[in-house]
Amino acid sequence: MPSCANQWCQQSFEITDADLAFLEKVSPIFNGKKEMIPPPTLCPECRMQRRLLFRNDLCLYHRKSDLTGRAMISMYAQDKPYKVYDQDEWWSDRWNELDYGRDFDFSRTFTEQFRELNLAIPHQGLFTTNAENSYYTNHSLNTKNCYLIAGATNLEDCLFGRFVISGNDVVDGLSLYGCAWCYEGIASQNCYQCLFFRHSRDCSSCLMIDDCQSCKNCCMCFGLKSKEYCYLNEQLTKEEYEQRIQHHFPMTVDGITAMRRQLAELSIRFPHRALQVFSCEDCTGDMVFSSQRCESCFDCTDSQDCKYISNSPNSNNSQDANYTAPQGIEQCYNVNSTCGMCNSGTFLAWYCSDVLYSRECHRGANLFGCVGIRHKEYCILNKQYTKEAYEKLVPKIIEHMRKTGEWGEYLHPSLSTMGYNETLAQEYFPITKEEALSRGWQWHDEAEPQQQYLGPDYVVPDSITDVPDDITKQILKCEVTGKPYKIIPQELKFYREMGIPIPRKCPDQRHKERMALRNPRKLWKRNCMKCRKEIETTYSPERPEIVYCEDCYLSSVY
């Protein structure tokens, strides 16, 4: 087995015959000759880390448009060396992407030339489509009245979440599908009026549950299926349940902390399923639904024949992909935030096909090393070619990239337009500033806040019933990070309707703590703790949970 070429990793990883067959299948063809994509030199985790350092979700900044000078919100801080336009400006006809085209220079690396193109051409401040009253969102599609949501699709009235798909009135969510009127949900599907829930499906009116399915009116329960009126996994009558549950409302911060502790103590006594995989055939990973033959996949639905993909619904015959659009990908390799049929180092290519080493391209085809191309084809470094000239030149560039060691690898980390700590790489693979800089990666240092008097510290009432309307005019201080944050009117209305207290932590800290409640995107080999057969699981061997294979788990809960 080869060792990872990343000098900070160097762990062994496997390249199977199926992997080689896949690479042969997706290798591009020019003038009837296939240009083979070589086997990867990095292990799967390092490959994902490299892709994720190109994606910034919700590190947002105030800056001015480089086209009009008007104030805007952007994922690029003002000190970034890039031209940045607001969404409507970028999509306008006030600039032409082909004006930035240039010839390929065979005396220099592709990375050098692509960096210069990125510095010259305008970039979108945010990546949103059909966002109504949802300006403070990013990587979002079809959103209405949403705020600080990223990786979102088909949402209305949702606040503070990541990868929330098809829902309404969801606050503080992470990897939720089809949920409504929910708060603090993690990795769950089709839940309604649930608070503080994780790994649950088709549940309603539940409080503080984990790994529950088709349950209703349950509180502090773990691993239940098709149950109602249960409290700490004890079956009660309707009257008994309502009597116990009323003591939790209106909720307080201390009361929530106590319930979390009780649920954790309860859950450690019961078996956990090795993988959160449902209605699937031959799949491994976490939060995989209705898929077939997907290996080491995470947060995926309706996908077939994929490997090492995450947050990528409707994917087919693809490997090494992250955060692709809900429209799906097919025969893609080493891509990020993409939909269509793309390969090798492509980032943010929407509705594209046969695109290589490009970014921020929309409805294009046959593109190589392009940035910001819209509705065009046969372009190299944003220069227009005929089909014949394109197919003649690209193989020469590929051969040049073979010699420089660039062909088949994802875009070089130095081409990321973000600091490492602004990207999703820091969420899944956290490192220090010193470590990032030692690897030649960028780091974003936040500007020192201007010293200004914000008034006395605002004391947040324990119960939502004691919170005055003017809290939306106050500046609160996160009890963990000390960062200031505000409560917006839409948010206050939701807390009051749900009977939950004002959070004492800022949105970023709350997201960080939700991420910590998810298992890593990694599979370990261990033995089922009942039948002892070898299994793959997201629970590392040293963890204290009781972990069962799927058969043993199902036999224990039904």
N, C-alpha and C positions, 0 to 999 in steps of 0.2 A: 504494500500500500504506500502511496506517496505521502510525504509530509507537507504540511501547509507551508507555503513559501513566505508567509508572514513571520518575520523574525521574532515577533512578540508572542507567537502562538506555536507553530511548528508541530502541532498534533497530527497524528496520522489520520487519514480519511480514505474512504473507499471510492473508487471509480469502477462501476460495474459495466458489464457488457451492454446492459440496457442503456446506461448513460452514454456510452460511445455510439450506440445505434441512434439515440435521440439526437446527439450532436450532428451526426451525419444527415439525419432527416431535415434538420433546421438550417444546415449550412447553406448560404446563398449561392445561387447559380448565375453566372454572367457569361453570355455567349456560349451557352451549353456546357460550361465547365463549372464544377462545384468547387467553391473555395471553402475548404474544411475549417471548421472552428475547432481549435485544439482542446484537449481536456483541460479542466481548470487546474490552476496551480495553488489556489487557496481552498481551505476547507469550507464547508457550507456556512458555518457561522461567520467566518471572516468575509466571505462573499456577501452575506446579508449585511454585515456591518458596513461594508464599503458602499453598498447601494443606499443604505439608510442615511449616510452622512450627506446625501444630496437632497434630503427632504426636511423642510421646516414646516411644522404644522401651525403652531400658535405662538411663536415668538414674534409678536407684531409690534410695529413701531410707527410713530408719527414721522412723516417726512414730506417733502414737496416733490411734485411730479417734475421730471426733467424735461417734459414737453411744454407744460403750461405754467408751472410754478405753483399750482394750486395745492392746498393741503390735502393729504391722503393718508390712508393706513396701508402699510406694506409689511411684507416679511423681510424686507431689506432695511436695515438701519441707515440713517442718513450718511454715515461715514463709509458705507460700502462703495467700492469703486465702479458701480454699474449704473447704466442708464435705466431708470425705472419709470414706467408710465402707469397711470390708473387704468382700470379695466376697459372702460369705454374708449379711452385714448389709444390703448394698445390695439384694440380691434378696429379702430377707425382707418380711413384711407389717408391719414395725414403723414404716413411714413410708408416706405416700401422695403420689405426685408431683403429684396434682391440688390438693393443699393449697397448692401454690406458684403456682397459676394467677393470672393478672391480666389486666385489660382492656388492649387496645392503646390507647396514647395518641398521637393524631395530631398533637399539638403537639411531639413528640419523635422522634428518629430510631429506626429499628429497632435499630441497634447499641447505643444507650444502654439500651434496654429489655431486650435480650437479655443484655447484660452484667450487669444487675441480677438477672435470673433465674439466670444462672450462679453468681453469688455467693451466692444464697439456697439453692439446691437441693443436695442431697448428690451427690457424684461417686464413681465406683468407683475404688478405689485402684489396681487393676490390671485389665486386660482379658484374662481367661482363661476358657476353657470346657473342662470335663472335663479338668482338670489334676490328675493323680495324682502325688503326691510331686514336684511341679514348681512350687512356690510362687514361686521366683525366676525367673519367666518373664513375658512381657507380650505382648499381642496374639497369644495362642497358642490352639490348638484341638486337643483330643485328644492330650495329651502325657503321658508317663509317665517318671519318673526323669530329668527334664531340668533344666538349670540355666543361667541367664543366656542364654536363647534368646528371640528375639523374631521375630514374623512367621512363626511355625512352625505346621505342621499335621501330624498323624498321625506323631508321633515317639516314640521310646523310647530312653532312655539316650544323650541328646545333650547336649553342653555347648558353651557359648560360640559362638553363631552367630546369623545374621540370614537370614531368608527361606530356611529349610531345610524342605523339603516331603517328607513320606513317606519316612522313613528310620530307621535305628537305628545306634547307636554311631558317631556323627559328632561330631568335636570341631573347633572353629575352622573353621566352614564359612560360606560366603557364597553365597547363590543356588544352592543344590543341590537337585536333584530325584531322589528314588529312590535315594539313595546309602546304603551301609552299610560300617561298619568303615573309615572314611576320616578323614584328618587334613589340615587346611589345604587344603581344596578350594574352588575359586572358579568360579562360573558353569559348572557341569557337570551331567551327567545320567546316572543309572544306572551309577555306578561302584562297585566293590567292592574293598576292601583296597588303596586307593590313597593315597599320601602326596604332599603338595605338588603338586597338579595344578590345571590351569586349562583352561577351554574344551574339555573332553574328554567323550566320551560312550561308554557301554558298554565301559569299560575295567576291567581287574582286575589286581591285584598289580603295579601300576606305581608308580614312584618318580620324582618331579620331571619331569612331562610337561606339554606344552602343545599344545592343538589336535590331540589324537589321538582316533581313533575305532576302537572294536572292537579294541583292542590288549590284549595280555597279556604280563606279564613284560618290561616295557620300562623303561629308566632314562635320564633326561636326553635325552628325545626330543621332537621337534617335528614336527607335521604328518603323522604316520604314520596309515595306515589298514589295519586288519586285519593287524597285524604282531605277531610274538612273538619274544622274545629279541633285542631291539635295544638297543644302548648307544651314546648320542650319534649316533643314526640309522644306526649300522652294524649290519648283520645278523650275528649270531653263532650258533654252535651252542648248545645247551642247556648243555653243560659249560663253554664259554667264558664265557657270560653269568653262570652261577652263580659262576664263579671271580672275575669282576670285581665282581659285586654284593656279595660277602661282605666286601669291603674297606670298605663303607659302614656295616656294622652291627657292634656297636651304634653308632648315629649320634651325632655330636657337633654342637654349635652351629657350630663352625668348618667342619666338613665340609658342613653344610647350606648355609652361605654360599658355599662354593666351588662346590657343585653348582648353586646359583642362578646364579652368574656364568657357569658353563659353558653352561647352558641358554640364558641370554640371548645369549651370543655366538653360539650355534648358530642360534637362532631368527631373528636379524637377517639371516641368509643365505638364508632361504627365504620364499616368498610367503605372505602372510596374506590370509585371506578378508575381503572388505570388510565383511560383516555376519555375525554369528552367528545365522543364520535357517535353520531346518530343517523340512522337510516342510510348507512353507508355499506359499501362492499370493498373489502381489502384496502382500508384506509388507516393511516396512523397520524397522530398529531393532536390538536386541541381545538375544540369548537369547529368541527367539520360536520357539515350537514348534507344529506342527499347527494353523496358523491361516490365515485367508483375509482378504485385503483389510484389513490392519492397517497403519497408517501411523505412523511415529515412535513405536513401541511398544517397551517394554523389560521383560524378565522376564515374559513372557506365554505362556500355553498355551491351546490349544483355544478360540480367540477368533475372532470374525468382525466385520467392518465397524466397526473401532475406530480411534481416532486419539488420540495424546498420552496413552496410558495406560501405567502401569508397575506391576509386581508385582500384576497383576490377572488371574488365571486365569478361564477360562470366562466371558469378557465378550462381550456382543453389543450392537451398535448403540449404542456409548457413546463419549464423548470426555472428555478431561481428568479422569482418575481415577487415584488412587494407592492401593496397598496395600488392595485390596478383598478380601473374604473368598473362600475357595475355592468357595463355593456359587455365586458368579458375580453379575454385574450385567447389567441389560438396560435400554436406553434411559435411561442415566444421563449426567449432565453436571455437571462441576465438583464431584466428590465425593471423599471420602477415607475409607478404612477402613470400607467400606460393603458391604452386599449387598442385592439387591432391585432396585427401580425408584425411584431418587431423583434429585433435581435441585438445582442451584444452592445451593452453600454447605452441603451436608450432610456431617456428620462423625460417624462411628461410629453408623450406622443399620443394624441387623442384621435381616434378614428383613422389610424394610419396603417399602412401595410408596406412591407419590405423597406423598413427604416433601420439604419445602423448608425450608432454613435451620434445621436442627435438629441436635442432637447427643445421643449416648448413648441412642438410642431403640431399642427391641427389639419386633419383631413388631407394629409399628403401621402405620397407614395414614391418609392424609389429615391430615398434621400440618404445622403451619407455626410456625416459631420456638419449638420445644419442646425441652426437656431432660429426659432420664431417663424418658420415657414408656414404659410396659410394657403391651403388649396392649390398646391403646386406639386410637380413631380420632376424627377431627373435633375436633382440639384446636388452639388458637392460644395461644401463650405459656402452655402447660400448663392452659389453661381449657377445659372441655368445652363443645362446642356441638352443636346438631343439624346434620344434613347440610345442611338448607336455610339455617340461619344461617351455617354455615361457608362455604358457597359464595357467600353474599352479602357476607360481610365480607372474605374473602381478596382479591378483586379491588380493594377499596378500599385495603387495605394495600399491595398491589403498586403501585397508582397513586401512593400516598404515597412508596414507595421509589423510584419513577422520579424524582420531584421531588428527592429527597435524594441521588440518584446511587448508591443501594445495590442496586437491582434488577438481577439478572444477574451481579453481582460475587460472588466468594467472600466468606465471612465476613471482616470487617475484622481486620487483624493484631492490633489491640489486644484482640480477643476471645480470643486464644490464652491458655490457662491455663498456658503454659510460657514459660520464657526461651528466646530464640532458640537459644542454645548448648545447650539440652537437647533440641532437636528434630532431626528428620532434615534440616531445612533447612540446618543447619550442616554436615552431612556432604556434601551435594551442592552447596551454595552458601555456602562458608565466608566469614564476614566477622568483623571485629573488634568488640569491645564498643562502641567509639566509633562505628563505623558503624551498629550496631544501634540504639543510643540516639538517634543523629541522625535515624533514620527513625521514631522514636517506637515502636520495638519493645522488648520486654522482654529482660532479660538476667539470668541467674542467677549470682550470685557465691557460690562455695562458701565455707562457713564455714571459718575458719582451724582446722586440726586442733589439738586439745589436745596440748600438748607432753608427751609421756610417753616413758619409756625403753623401747625395744623390744628391747633387748639388742644385742649386736654384730651387724654385718651378716652375714647367712647366706651362705656361699659355696656356690653350687649346683654340684654335681659335673658334669663335662663329659658323662659317660656315664650313662645311666639305670641301668646295672648297679651303679653306685657310690652310688646314692641310697638313704639309709636310710628306714625307715618313718616316722620321726618328722618328716620334712619337712612332713607335713600339720599339724604343730603349730607350725611356724615362720612368721614373717612375712617375706616376701621383698620386695625393693625393685626396682621396674621400672628397668632400666638406661637407659631413655630419659627417662621422665617423673619418676622418683623416687618414684612413688606406691607405697604398700604393696599387696600382694596375697597370696593364699594358694593353696596347692594342696590340693584336697579329695581324700579317699580314692578316690572314683570316678574322678577324673582321673588320679591316680597309677597306679591299676590299668590304665587304658587305655594310658598311656605305656609301662608295662612290657610289656604284651602286644604293642605295636606296635614296641618297640625304639627309641623316639625320646626325645630328651633333654627335661628339664624346661625349659619356656620361660623366658627371662630377662626377658621383657616382660609387663606386665599385660594382662588381656583387652582393655581399651579400646584400648591401643596396637596390639595385634595386629590388632584389627578395622580400625583406621585404616590400617594397612599393607596389609591385604587390599583395602580400598576403593581404595587408590592403584594397585593392580594391575589394576583394571577400567578400561575405556575410559569416557569421560564419556557421560552420557545426552544426546548431541547428535549430529546428523548434519551432515557437511560434504560439499560437492560437490567432487570431484576426478576425475582421470582414472585409469582402470585403467593400471597400469604395464607392461602387456603389449600389449593391443589398443588402448589410448588412448581408449576410449569413456568418456563421462562416467558417473560412478557416485556413489552416496551411501554414506558410510561413517562409522564411529565413529572412524576415524583422521584426525586433523587433517592438512592438507596439509604442515605443516612437520615431521611425524614421520619418522623414518628407515626405518620398516618398508617392505618391498615389499608393496604392496597390489594385489590382483587383483580383478576382477569375478568373479561366481560361476562363469561359464562357463570363464574362463581358470584360475581356481583349481582347479576340478574336473579340467580337462584336464591340469593339472600334477602332480596327486597321485595320479591313478588310472592 
